[in-house]
Each structure stands twice: as structure tokens, then as C-alpha cells.
Amino acid sequence: MTRISAPELGELLDSDASIVVLDVRWSLAAPDGRAAYEAGHIPDAVYVDLEADLSDHTITGCRMLGNRSQRPTIFNPVSL
């Protein structure tokens, strides 16, 4: 996995419409980050629940997150 900066992400989003941004918000106090996501997120980012969506470490779980189309996928792990 490669880490990129916010400006690099902006450049990628401006240049490549096939990129998928997954917004993974989680904190010990509030494991479901959907409310924070709905309050504001990167345009077109998809909310992904850490417990419900990313706890499956099988190939099936990875395909469910959009990799079946071979599109570049960016995880945005926002810690609150």
C-alpha cells in the first residue's frame, strides 16, 4: 500500500475519474463513522464501515469493495 498526501489525492481525482476513494472513519469512542462521513467527506468518496465491511479479510471481501473492476482504490482512514 502506498501513502499519498492530500494534494496528491487532489491531483489524482482531477486527472483520473476511475479512482475510488473509500472513507473509513473509526474511533474507539464511536466505531460507526457514518454520521461524521455524512457531515462532510471527500467528494464522491464511498463510506465503508470498518467492522461491517472491512473485517472480512478474504478475497471475497476485497472484491466487494470495488476491486472486481480493477479500478485504483484509495482508502481514507480518518481517525476521530
Secondary structure, 3 states (H helix, E strand, C coil): CCCCCHHHHHHHHHHCCCCEEEEEEECCCCCCCHHHHHHCCCCCCEECCHHHHCCCCCHHHHHHCCHHHCCCEEEEEEEC
